[in-house]
Amino acid sequence: MYLHIIMNVNTDASNDDKRIIISSFMQELCRLDSDANTVHEHGNDVTVEEIRHRVLRAYSLEYIIPFLREHRLENRGSEPFEFLDGEQRIRLTDAGRNRCDQYGL
């Protein structure tokens, strides 16, 4: 019984982390994409590490990537972003761009 409670706490923490990571990551990806399309500061693709550094410093890249993979799989057919260069870079897709308002942009 005690072990079961600990496992639920870890699962709950993981779900909270997933929500925070996906929301923060997508919000920043949408913001960077919008900037690239209006100010032309850089191209529409960015490194995953850059986004992690800007908005998710509390998490390691190794912790973030599996949540991003899972989010893409959950949205198969209308993936919000695509990985480039073996998951080193990332780019918002048209489907993701159409959902940026869900993330506050």
Secondary structure, DSSP 8 states (H G I E B T S, - for coil): -HHHHHHHHHHHHHHHHHHHHHHHHHHHHHHHHHHHHHT-SS-SEEEHHHHHHHH-TTS-HHHHHHHHHHHHHHTTTS-SEEEETTTTEEEE-HHHHTTGGGGT-
